[in-house]
Amino acid sequence: MNTKFHFCGLASIVIALAIGSRLGVAQQSVNSPKFALLIGCSDYQHLPGKNLRGPKNDVRELAQVLVTRFAFAPADVRQLLAWPDDVALRPTRENILRELDQLATKAAEGTQIVICFSGHGTRVPIPAAQHPLDPKNPEPDGFDEAFVAADARLVNGEMQNLILDDELGQRLQKLRAQGANVWALFDCCHSGTMSRGVDDEASGEVSRELVAADLGVTAESIKQAEEKGVAAADGMPAADALNIFDAPVGEATKGSLVTFYAAQPFETAPDLPCPPNAPKTDKHYFGLLTYSTLQTLLRERPAGQTTYRELGQAIVGRYRAERGTRGPTPNFAGDLDREVLGLRTWPGRSQMLLLKSAAGWGINAGELQGLSTGSILALFPPGSGAEQLPSGYLRVTNVTPATAEIEPCEHNMVAALPEAKWQEAMRCEIVSRQLGDLRIKLCVAPAVAELQPITTIARNALSALSTSSAELVQATDDPAAPWQLLAVSPASALRDYQLTIAQPMVLLIRQGEILPGRATPGGETKSVGRVWQQYDPRDVAAFQEALAADIHKIFTWQNLWRIAGGHGTELADENSNLKVELASLAGADDKSGGKLLSQASVRPGDYLELRVSNEGANREWVTMVFLDADFRVVVLPTQQLNRAGGFDAALQPIVFQISPKASGPQSWLIIASSADANRLEPDFQFLAQSGLGRAARKPIVAERAGNSPFEALALAVAGKKGLFRGTVTPSDQNPSLILRSWTVTHPSTK
């Protein structure tokens, strides 16, 4: 697996916590080995006029925080900064790579490793002999991202002593493979458009980037690299849907990776006096993300109680307070629910915040996070831990897919907290919600006499569901309920479902649903009922656990469809700046762009291409969610699209083939929101799930009071189409949801 780093303001403290497994729940040991490598390139010996004043301060202040706050031994905090007399301590390419390799010899179970890169970043065209899609070093845009070491120099028109992203990625993956949990923060920059960032003399801000002219890169070289990337994309083979969408959900890996980005690839990261209005002297200069990260760490509660997500949210709050809508835009990715320098994970704890915008107070979460009108939220101070009591409660008065309007309310014998006492970034947790008729209707179907004991077991399993699971389902005796638990014998299972079993089982079925015709032993083709899950009644505990998991999956999947407008509805919000096209291709080698899909159904083996581009004047956060027919939900990482006409204004097209195993409705759901209005990168990974009948390993998380499985999974709560078709006042805060759906049909069922 290749780790790619975009050096445009990717402020990267790389913190590797070698712990064997990222799913562990043991507390961090105070005595565990800790090592740090802090790199500050401020004195560029061969690049006149390119020195920076902030990196040396970034490194020194970070070193002090690690020693005084996180108990690192001073001797184990290695600093390469400026240009000292000691040749071995200079941040040259050779020294940096040597020190990274040395860290790999120290990484072991329980080791914590911190690496900070601070200095110039850039990007350069890949070598002429390299293919953009080389699996060993894929660069689909035709460029390599690079960190500029202090000994970088221009020789015969070529910049030497750069450290390329794949060189860093290989070394960080090696740390992770040895059990390291890696936190990456690169405080450097490259210009996504290869055009110079504007320095601000009034504020003292200087861009941490080297551009084409600084590197000796000609305009023709840039053009050739861009054309090379486009040609490679056009030649990319279509992917099998099974390969794209069958990745296991929640599968454990050795180590983990958290990355903090100070800016988007088309933005620049500043070197500036900190705090705001500080004197423009050397000792006051820092990288914006490094300074904000350090100040936030010093002010937050003990790191063992703060997650990376909460740290990122607090950093965004500082950006908003100090810079308003002015860039850059920090974003954060990876295992964000892990404690900073800790081993526990807290999924779902940090999703909802109270924020203030020009329109007033609101919540940065909505139906996709489980909110509904009438829901009650507990309100906690910013940065508070699990032990904190609520400061008050809020009631949701209006909800969109990703935002909610609220009002103070009295709850649980606690008086309403006046709005005057609300604070930016107060944390919210769901206390209760109004699900109404959105629940799954499920009945236990009657059975013949010999199967009555099995039916009783099924009823008991349904009745014994925990509160968090039971609230999602409406148990009913109505035989017309959409979902049924059906006891079957080996004979009836074979007759009605062509299912071979050794003993009586309980099946989960959906009324009236059949599979494409299958050949019987006698040679005739017969359509049979579809079985979504089989439960063994002999193991009651396993039966109940599997049933609860399946109920959560069905609830999430069905209500995502409802939020998006329902199957067959092409929801194209009039306020959306995105252009979304789903095209049918003639085959894997069709490079014509195909024909826009007009029919409602496709067949196994068909090729489709999804294209998403930004045609508006604002930058957009875009998350693509694939809803498969087997209740699987695949969430691709959120990306930011630049303004129309700019670099990175369109996503790489996705070409995929309909799997022979697919049957039923599928769709792409595109969730978009303004990156100018919403500085914090949306994270919808909590929606991801495997399909029914597929076991998925679940992370082991630290338990805390009031953390229900519903909240931990952050399951989607359904909305009505009207919420997206005129009843919501258009606003930059409201997301656009665009659905592109189709039904996979087989020839025998068409």
N, C-alpha and C positions, 0 to 999 in steps of 0.2 A: 504494500500500500504506500503510495507516494503522498507525502504531506506537502501541500503548497502553501506558501506564505506570500501575501500581497504586501509589499513593503510601503505602501502609501499610508504613512501614519500608523502603521501597525505597531502601536506601542507595545512592545513585547517583553514583559518580564517572563522568562520561561522558568516556571517553577516545577520541578520534577519531584514528585513525592513517590519514591519507590516503595510500593506497599503490597506487591504480590497480586492483588485483585482490587479493582475499583469498586467492587460490590461489598467490600468489608464494612463492618459497622463498629469495629473496635476504635476506641479513642486514640488519638495521636499520643505517642509516648514523648514525654519531655526530653528523655535521654536518647532519642533516636538520632542517628548520625545526620548532620545537615552540612551541606556544602553550597557555596554560591560562586558564580562566575559573572561578574558585572563588567560590561564593556561600554566605555564612553569614548567615542571618536570625536574629539573637538579640534585637534590640531592636525590639519591635513598638510603634510609636508610638501606635496608636489601639486597641490591644487590651489593656486593663489586666489585669495578672496573668498574661499569656501570654508574657512574656519567657523566653528559654532561655539557659543559660550555656555550653552545649557548642559551638554552631555556630562561634563565632569561633575557638575552639581547633582545631576540625576544619580550618578553612581555613588557619590559620597553620601548623599542623604539616604539612598536606599540601603547602603551598607549599614548605616547607623540604625535604621529602623529594624533591619534583620537581627542585628546584635542585641539591641536594647529591648525590642518588642517580641522577637520570636526566638530568642535564646540561641542564635548562631554564635559559634566561637569565632572571635575575630580572625584567628589564624586560618579558618576554613572559609573565609569570605575573600575570594580572589578578585582583585581589581586590576583591569587593564584600561588605563585612561590617560588622556593627554599625550605627551611625548617625553617620558622621563629619561634620565640617563641610563637607567637599567634597561638594556635592550629587551630582556625577557618580559618586561612589564608593559611594553608598548602594544597598543591594540592594532597590530599588523595582521594581515591575512594569515601568515604562518603561525603566529602566536595564538590567534583566536581558534583556529582549527586544532592546534595542538592541545589547548586547554579543554576544548570540547571532547576530544578523544580521551583526555585524562579523566574527565568526569565519568566516562563510561566504565572506567576501571573501578570507580568508587560506588557506582549505582548498585544497590542490592536491596533486599527486602527491608523495608523500614527506613530507607535513606530518603532524605529530602534534598533536592537540588534546585537552586535558584539561578537563573541566567537572565541578564538584562542586556539588551542591545539598544544603544542610544547613539544616534549619529545620522549621517546622510543615507538615504536609500535611493534606488533608481530602478530602471528597467532597460534592458538592452535587447536588440534582435538576437534570436537564437542563431547558432552557427549555420552556415549555408548547407552543410551536410546533414543537419539534424532535421528529422521529420517532426512537425508539430505534435503528432499523436504517438510519438515514440513511447511505448508503455513504461520504459525505464525512466523517462523524464518528460511527461506530457506537458506541452505548452501550447494549448489550442489557439491562443491569440497570436502566436508567433514571437512572443517575447519572454525573456527570462527576467524575473524579479531578482534584485540583488541588494545586499548590504555593502556599503562602501567603507572598506577598512581604511585606517589612517595612512597607510602607505600606498594607497591607490594612485596610479599615475597614468598619463596618456603617453603611449609609445607607438610611434608610426601610425597615428590615427586610431589606435585601439586602447581602450581603458583596461589596465591590468590591476590585479590584486582586489578584484571584487569577489564577494562570497555569494554564490548563487543560491537561490531558494532550495534547490534540490540537494545541495551540499549540506545545508542546515537541516533540511527535512530528514535526510538519512541518519544524521547523528541524533536528532531528537527521537526518531522512531527507535533507534537502538536503545536509548535510555528507557523509553516506554516498554520495549520488549523485555527489559530486565525488571519490570514491575514498577516503572516510574509513572507517576501521575504528573503530567506536564502542564504548567500554566505559562502560556506564551504571550508576551507583551513587547512589541517592537516599536520603540519610539523613534521612528525614522520615516522616510517618505519616498515615494516615487510618483511622478505625475502620470496619470492614466492617459492624458492626451499628449504627453511629451512636450507640453508648453509650459513656460515658466510661471510659477506661482507669484502672486503679487506681494512683495514685501511691504509692510506698513511702517513707515518711518515714525509716524505720530505715536503709535503704540509700542514701537520697538520690536514688533514681531518680524521674524525672519523664517522663511520656509526651509524645512529640512529636506530639500530635494536637490538632485543633480539632474539637469535636463540634457536634451540632445546635444546642444552646443558644448556643454561642459565635458561630454563624453567623447567628442569627436565623431558622433553618429550623424551621418548625412540624412537629409530629407529623403533621398532615394532609398537608403537602407531601411528607414522607417516604413516607407511605402511598400517595399518588397516584403518586409516581415508581416505587415498587415495583410497583404495579398496572399502570402503563404498560409496564414492562419485561416483566411476565408476559404481558400482552396481545400485545405485539410478538412474543414467542417463540411464542405460540400461532398467530400469523398468519404465521410465517416459512414461505416456500415450501419444498417438498421439493427437495433437491439431487439433481442427476444424479450417479450414482455415478462416471461418467467424470470429471466436473468435480472431485469430491472426491478421488478416488484416483489420478488420472493425472498428478499433479504430477511433474515430472522429479526424479530423485534425484541429489543432488550437483551440480546445475547451478550454474555460477559466477555470482556477482553482483558488482557493483562496490562495494567496501567490505564491511564486516561489522559485526555488532552483538553485543556481550556485555553482559548486564545482571546486576548483582548486587542481589539483594533482601534487605533486612535482616529482613523478616517477611512473613507471609501477609496477605492483605487483611483478615482478621478478627483480626489481632494488632496490638499497638502496639509502636513502637520507642522505646527509652528514651534519655533524656538523663541521664547518670549519672557519678559520679566514677570515673576510671580511673587506674591499674589497680585491681582489687578491693581494698577496704579503704583506698583513698586518702582523704586528708582531703576534707571536703565544702566545698572552696573553689573559687572561680571558675576558677582555672587548671587544676584537675584534672578539669573536666567535659568530656565528649566524647559524640558519638553512638557507640553500641556498635559498629556495623559499621565506621564510619570508623576508630575507634581500632584495632579488631582488624585491619582491612586494612593500616593503616600499620605496626603492630607486626609483622605477618606479612611484609610487604614488606621491612622492615629486617632480619629474621632469616633470610629465605630466601636461597638461592643467587642469583647475579646474575639479574636479571629476564629477560635474554636466554635463560636456560635454564629458566625457570619458566613453565608454562602457566596460563591463567586457571582451568582446572579444578583444578590443583594448589593454586593460591592459595585457591580456594574451599574445597577439602578441608582445608587448613591452618586456615582461619578457623573452619570447623565444629569442628575439633579444639580450638581455643581456647575456643569456646562450651561444648563438652562438658566441658572441664577446669574452667572457671571457673563455669559455671552449671548443670551437670548436666542434668536434664530440664526445667529452667525455660526458658520462652520468652524471646524470640521465636525463630522458626525461619528462618534465612537460607536462601535458595536462589539458584541461579545458572543463567542460560540464555544461549543463543547460541553463538557460535564459541569454545567453551571450550578447544579444543585448540590455539588459537593462543598463542604466547609472549606474555607480558606486555610490552607496548611493543615487540614484535618482529614479524617478518613470516613466520616459519616456523610450520607446524602439525605437531602430534605426535599424530595420532589413535591411540587405543588405549593410549597410554603410561601414562595416569593412572587407569585404570579400577579397578584392584584395590588395596585397602589392607588391612593387618593392623590390626584393631580389637579392643578389649576391651569386653565387655559383662558384665552380671551373670551370664551363662551361661558366661563364659570367653572365650578368644581365638578369633577367626574371621576370615574374609575377607568383605568386602562385595561379593562376586561369586559367581556359581554357574554353573549349566548354560547360562544365557542368554549368559554371557560366554565360554563355551568350556571350562569346567572339567568334569572328570569324576573319579570316584573313581580314585585312583592317579595323578592328574596331579602333576607336579613343578613347583614354583614357585621362582623365584629371589627372594631377599629383599634389598631395598636400604634404606639409611637414609632417614628421612623427608626429602622435598625433594631427593633426590639426582638428579643428571643422568645422561645417557646414558653418560658416561665412567666412572661409578662401577662398581667391581667388586661382585659380590654379597657380602653379609655372611654369607649362609648359604642353606639351601634348606628348603622345606616340602613335605610330601606331603599331598594331599587324602585324608581318611579318610571323609568323608561329604559329600554335596552336595545342595542344593535348587536351585530355579531361580535364586535370587539370593543365596544364602549358601553358605559351605563351612566345614566343620570341618577342621582341619589338625593335623599333628604335625611336629616337626623331623626332618630326615633328612640323611644323608650323601649327597653327590652331587658328581660331577665332581672327586673327590679333595679336596673341602672338607668338613671335619668338621661335624657337626650343631651348629647354634647353639642353646645352651640357652635354654629359655623365659625364664629370668631376664634374658636380654640382649635380649629382644624389646622394641620400642618402639611406642607408639601411632602409627598412620598410616605404618608402614613400607610402602614400595611393593613390589608383587609383580608378577612377569612369568612367563608360562607358558614353561617349558622343554621339557616333554614332556607328552603326554596319552595316555590309553588310550581309543581310539575303538572298538576291538572290531568288532562287527557293525553299527555305526552308519554305516559308510561306504556310499557309493552304489555299487551293483553295476552295472557297465557292461561291455558286450561290443562288440566290433567284429564285426558280422554278416558271414557269408560272402557272397560275391557271385559273379556269373557271371564267366567268364574275362576278358571285355573290361574289366571293372571292377576286376580284381585290383590293378592299379597304384594305383587310388584307395583301395582297402582298405588297402594297404600304407602309404600316406601317413597314413591315419587311425590305424593302429596306432602308427606312429612318433610322431605328434602326442600320442597318449595316453601313450606311454612317456617322452616328453621333458618331461612336466609337471614343474614345480619341486616340490621336496619339500613345500612348504606346501600345494600343490594336490593332489599325488599322495596325500598322507595321508588325503584325504577320499574317495577313490574306490578301489574294489576292482575292478581289471581282471580279467575272467574270459572264458573261452572258452565258457561255458555259454550256449547260445542262448535259454534261458529267463530270462536276466537281465532285470530290470525295465526297464533303460535300454539302448538300442542306438545305435551309430553305423552307419549304413547307407549304402553307396554306391549311387547311383541314376543312371540315364541319363535323358535327357529323355523317352524313351518310357515307362520304368517309373514315373517321377515323375508323369506325367500319368495313367497307368492306375491306379496305386494310391493317389495322393494328390491328384489333380486339380491338380497343381502344374506350372506352366509354367516351364521352365528352358532356358537356351541351351546349356549344357554339363554334363557330369557333376558332381554335387555330393555332399557327405556330409550326410546328415540326422541330426538327433538326435530319436529317437522313444521313446515309452514303450509297452511291450508291451500290446497289446489295447485301446489307446485310440483311439476314433473320434470324429469330429465329427458334429454333426447333419446329416441328409441334405441333399445338395446336388443341384440339378438338373443333369443332364448335357446335352451339346449335343443329344442325342436327345429330351430332355424328361422322361426318367425320373428319379426321385429315388434317389440312391445315397449310402450312408454311406461315408466315406473315412477312412483313418488320419490321425491328428493329427500334424502336424510342428511340433516345438517350436523348431527352429533349423536354419538352412542354413549350411554351411561351404564356402567355395571352396577346393578342394585345390590350386589353382595358387599361392595365397599361403600358404605353410606357416606363416610367423610369425604372420600375422593369424588363421589357423585355430587355432593353439595358444593364442593370447591369448584369443580368444573362447570356446574350449572351457574354459579355466581359469575364466573369469568365470562361465560357465554352471554349472559344477560347484559353485562357491561358492554361487550362488543356490539351486540345487536342495538342497544340503546344509542351508543355513540354513532354507529353507521347510519341508522335510520334518521336520526335527528340532524346529522350533517347534511343529508339529502334535503330534509325539510327546511333547514336554514338557507340552503342554497336555492331553494325555489321548487324543489321536487323533480322527480325524474321526468325527462322529456321537455322541461322548460329551459330554454336558452336565456339565462339571466344576463343581460347586458346592461348594466346600470348606466343610465344616461350621464351620470356624473363621473364615470370612470375615464381616466386618461389612457387606459391600456387598450391596445389592439390585440385581440386573441383570436387566432385562426386555427381551426382543426381541419386538416386536409387529408384526403385519401390519395395514397400513392399507388402507382401501377406495380411497384415491386421494390425490392431492397435497393436497386440501383437507379431508381427514378430520382433525378436531380432537378426536375422541372418545377418543383413546388407543389405539384399535384393539383387536385380539384377540391375546393372547399366541400367538406362533408355535408351533403344535403339530406341523405336518407337517415332514418332513425335507427337502422340496424346495420351491423357488419357481420362478417363471417370469420371463423377461425382461419388464421393465415393471412388475413388482410393486413396491409401496412398503413399506418397513420402517422401524421406529423403534426406536432403541436408547436405553434409559434406565438411568442409573447413579446411585444415591444411597447415602449412608452412614447406616446404621441403628445404628451402634455408638457407644460413649462415647469412642472415640479418634479423632483426626484420621487421615486416610488419604492416602498418596500413591497416585495412580491414573494408570496409563499405558494407553492404549487402542491396540491394535495390530490393523490390518486385514490379514488374509491373503487375497489374491485368488487366483483359480483359475489365473492365469497366472504364479504364483510371485512376484508382486509383494508386497512388505511395506511398508505405510505405518504409520509410528509418529507418533501425535499427541503434542504436547508434554505432559509430565507436569503434572498439576494436583493440588492438595491440597484434599481435601474436609474441611469442618469437621465437628465432632461432630453427631450426630443432633439435629435441631431448630434448629440454628444457621444463620447466614447462610452461603451457599455450601456447604450440605451435599449438594447434588445437582449433577451436571453438566448443562449445556444439552443437552437431547435431540437426538440426531442422526437426522434423517429423510433417507432416501436411496432412490433408485430403482435397481432392478437393471438393469444395462446390457444392451442387446440383444446386445452382443458377448460377454457373459459365458457361460461354460459350465463346470460342474464345481463343486468344493467351495470355499466361501468361509466366512470366520468373523471374528468379533471376539474377540480375546483380551484380557482385562482383567487387568492385573498390579497388585496392590494390596499395600501394606505400611504398617505403622504409622508415621505421621510423628512420633509422640511418641518412639518407640524409635529411629527412623532419621532423624537431623536433616538429613543431606545428601540433597538431592533426587535420586532415581534418574534416570539418563539412559540410555534405551534407543534413542536415535536411531541408534546404530551398526547396529541390525538392519534399518534401512530399505534397500530395494533396488528397482530397477526389475524388470519382468517379463522372462522369457526372450525373447530376440529383440529387446529394447529396449536400445539403447546408452545408457549413463549416463556423463556426464563425471565423472572421478575427480579429487579434489583432488591437487595435487602436494605431497608431504610431504617433510620432511627425512629423509634416510636415517640410520639408526643401527644399530649392531651388534645382532644378535639380534632385530630387528623384522621378523618374517615377515609376509607378506600375510595369513595366517590371523589372526595377532594383531591386525594393523592393522585388519582388518575386524571383529574380535571376533565371529566367526561362532558361532551357537548350536550347542551339542552336545546330542544327544538325551538324554532321561531316560526312565525307565520310569514307568508310571502308579502303580505301588506307592509311589513316592516321595511321592505327594501324597494317598494314600488310607490313611493310618494308620501308615506306617512312620516318619514324621517326628514328633518330639515337638512338640506345638503350642507356639508361641513368638511373641512380638511381632516377633522377628527374621526369622521365616520368612514369605515372601510368600504371598498367596492368588492362585491363577490360576483365572479363570472363563472358560469358552469358550462362545460362542454361535455355532453353526455351522449351515449349510444347504447344499444342493446346488442349483445352477442347472440346470434341465432345460428342454429345448425340447419343444414339443408332439410332434414327430416321434420323440423318444427317450423319451417318458414311458411 
